Amino acid sequence: MSGIGASGIILLVLIALLLFGPNKLPELGRAFGRTLSEFKKGANELVGDQKDRQPQRAEVSSEETEKTQAERRLPE
């Protein structure tokens, strides 16, 4: 699939103009832009949180590995 082309976008704009009128269309555009920016901001925060947590998990797992190796070295 090629997605929405230029003709598709023009058709969507014309339909929106007919449905909402020229006065309401800028308000809808601003609301859509705010919604999209909030979504991106939230997605970036989630990705950032996951990146921050990954090194901590690696440190814990390396500490556990060192403890396990130390336990193996000790004779009983």
C-alpha positions in Angstrom: 0.0 0.0 0.0 1.3 3.5 -0.8 -0.7 5.3 1.9 -2.5 8.6 1.5 -1.2 10.7 -1.5 -1.7 14.3 -2.3 -5.1 13.8 -3.8 -6.2 11.9 -0.7 -5.1 14.8 1.6 -6.9 17.3 -0.6 -10.0 15.3 -0.4 -9.9 15.0 3.3 -9.4 18.8 3.7 -12.4 19.4 1.4 -14.6 17.1 3.4 -13.5 18.7 6.7 -14.2 22.1 5.2 -17.7 21.0 4.2 -18.4 19.4 7.6 -17.0 22.0 10.0 -16.9 25.2 8.0 -14.0 27.6 7.5 -14.3 29.2 10.9 -14.1 26.0 13.0 -11.3 24.4 10.9 -8.3 26.3 12.5 -9.6 25.4 16.0 -9.7 21.7 15.0 -6.2 21.9 13.6 -4.8 23.4 16.7 -6.5 20.8 18.9 -5.2 18.1 16.7 -1.7 19.5 16.9 -1.8 19.7 20.7 -3.0 16.2 20.9 -0.3 14.9 18.6 2.4 16.8 20.5 1.2 15.4 23.8 1.2 11.9 22.4 4.7 12.3 21.2 5.8 13.8 24.5 4.3 10.8 26.4 5.8 8.3 24.0 9.3 9.9 24.4 8.9 9.8 28.2 8.1 6.1 28.1 11.1 5.4 25.8 13.3 7.5 28.1 12.1 5.6 31.2 12.9 2.3 29.6 16.4 3.4 28.6 17.0 4.6 32.2 15.9 1.3 33.7 17.9 -1.0 31.4 21.4 -0.1 32.8 20.1 -0.7 36.3 18.9 -4.2 35.4 22.2 -4.9 33.8 24.1 -3.8 37.0 21.8 -6.0 39.2 22.3 -9.0 36.9 26.1 -8.5 36.9 26.1 -8.2 40.7 24.1 -11.4 41.0 26.6 -13.1 38.6 29.5 -12.0 40.8 27.8 -13.3 43.9 27.1 -16.6 42.2 30.7 -16.9 41.1 31.9 -16.1 44.6 29.7 -18.7 46.1 31.1 -21.3 43.7 34.6 -20.5 44.7 34.0 -21.0 48.4 34.6 -24.6 49.6 32.0 -26.0 51.9 
